[in-house]
Amino acid sequence: MRKALVRLVALVAALLLTVSACGTSPADPRSGHDGGGAVLSISAIPDQDPQLLQRLYGTVSDYLTKKLGVTVQYVPVTDYTASVTAFKRGDLQMVFFGGLTGVQARAQVPGSVLIAQRDIDAHFRSVFIANADSDLKPVTDVAGLAELAGHSFTFGSESSTSGRLMPQYFLMKAGVTMDKLSGKPGYSGSHDATTKLVAAGTYQSGALNASVWDARVKAGKIDLSKVKLIYRTPEFHDYHWLARPDLDQRFGAGFTKKVTDAVLGISAADPQGKQILDLFTAKAFVPTEAANYGQIEEVARASGLLR
């Protein structure tokens, strides 16, 4: 009797495993399938507060799902490097990269397609900030950044264009190499974190995305009695949407153009489009090309951040 019961339990278990194997499988992020069709996985460099990014790219995902007729999902990443790695592996099919990470991603995935940039990305800037109690004063040109020598300083992410690459480039033009700072430079990880560290006095100075600074000041989220703006850099190209070269193969002929048209078609005349543009602190998305990031590539190679 006992042996018969054991055999019966084993038979039932085997049947359950068979039924499970024949059923709908869970999502596999690398295959991009959810059991019912292809999923377009999008992401962005984690340059701001995670809750803001979730709200922004969740809205973008909803918008693109309606426009493209496929499920679009936002997949957050842990850091800048992870966004490039996931794009290279194919876990992410489209990413809103910064200038540097976009150049790095195109180098690792030949044939990647530049979809669009914001209108503000054609005229992007970084800002240098200082703790209000420091002796640092506002300056009017790059040469004035020489005053940062001998002070502690923090960048954002090590792979950030506006929070590390270009600020370091402008510092070096002013004669301030990293060994002339007080101690080793910090890397806060994001633009918001840079502002908080400088305001708290953890570092006497730092650099971040000018768009983030302006938006936080406008929203009253930066205490200007604790941190001050000392310099706004010359312009450079920065953020942009980049898509993998196999979108048409994965989603059907003409899909890359469909995505491009959808992004360029985001308009403030549409309530959801206006919400997206407001969150991106932009008025429109515009076409872009690889040549726009030539300066970023040149500086990255000179800095050893691009092979």
Secondary structure, 3 states (H helix, E strand, C coil): CHHHHHHHHHHHHHHHHHHHHHCCCCCECCCCECCCCEEEEEEECCCCCHHHHHHHHHHHHHHHHHHHCCEEEECCCCCHHHHHHHHHHCCCCEEEECHHHHHHHHHHCCCCEEEEEEHHHHHECEEEEEECCCCCCCCCCHHHHHHHCCCCEEECCCCCHHHHHHHHHHHHHCCCCHHHCCCCCEECCCHHHHHHHHHHCCCCEEEEEHHHHHHHHHCCCCCCCCEEEEEECCCECCCEEEECCCHHHHHCCCHHHHHHHHHHCCCCCCHHHHHHHHHCCCCCEECCCHHHHHHHHHHHHHCCCCC
